[in-house]
Amino acid sequence: MSIALLILILAIALGCSHNKVFQSGITYTCDEGKSFMVEFYENVDIVFLTISGRRFYLHRDPSASGTKYHDGNVTLWIKGQSAFVEIGGQTELKNCSVKSK
């Protein structure tokens, strides 16, 4: 059931509306030489997070400070130009900042 729901949400969010177009992809560099990329879309509260070739679909969740995206297992926190990623409740990527171009 949850896979079908995810496919339906993706189809609605990305394929069915011309208002929901790709906005930007931002690469963050973190401690230990690690990095990840986030793809943002206009008019939807979702992102695609890519870490080491693995891609995660995360939806925005209310947050008192900064911006939080998650899928139940993976959480991306963004505040200004910095971010960190938790996987399974453990911080996996920390002290991340927007990679300069």
N, C-alpha and C positions, 0 to 999 in steps of 0.2 A: 504494500500500500504506500509506504513512504517513498519508494523509488518512483512510482507513478505520479505521486504528488510533486516530487521534485521536477520531473520531466514536464509536467503541466505548468508549474511555476516558471521554469526556464523558457518554455514556449511563449507564454504570455509576456514575460518580462523582456525577452530579447527578440522574439520573432514576429510578434503580432502588432507592434505599434511602431510607427515611424518616429514617435517622440522619444523613444528609448534608445538612443544611439550612443556608441562608444564615445566617452569624453576624454579620458586620458589614461595612460599607463605610467605608474611611478615606481621606480626602483629604489629600494631602501638598502643600505649597507649596515651591517650589525657587527657586534663583537665577534671575535674569532674568525674574521674574514667571511662571515656568512652574509647572504643577501636574499631578498625576495622581491617579487613584483606584484603590484596591485593594479587591477584594471577597474576603473570607475565608469559607470554609465549614467547618462543624464536621466533625470526624472524617475529613477528607481532607487530603492534603498538596498542594492546588492553590490557586491564586488566579487571579482575572481582573484584569488590569492594563489600565486605560484611560488612554490618552494622546492628547490632541487628537482625540478621537472614534474612535481606533483601539483595538481590544480584543485583548489577547493572553492566551492560556491558558498559564500557567506552572506547572510542578510543582516541589515542594520538593526541594532537593539538600542533602546533608550539608555542613555548614560548621563550621570550627573556631571562628568567632566570628560571632555574629549569625545571621540567617536568610537563606538564598539560595533564590530561585526562578528558574527559567529554562526556555526552550523551545529552546535551541540557538543562537538569535540574540539574544534579549532576555533580560537578566538583571536581576533586582530584588534588591538587598541591603537588609536592614532590620536595624538595631541600635538597640534601645530605641525612642526616638521619632524617630530620624533614618533616612534612606534615600537611596539613589541608584540610577539606572537606567543600564545600559549597553545599547547597541544596536550589533550588529556589532563588539563589542570596544571601542567608544568610549563614554566617559561622556557621556550626552546630558542627563541631569537630575542635578544635584549640589546638595549642601547642602540637602537636602529635609527638612522636618520636618512632623509632624502638624499639620494646620490646626486652630486652635482654633475651637470652635463658637460 
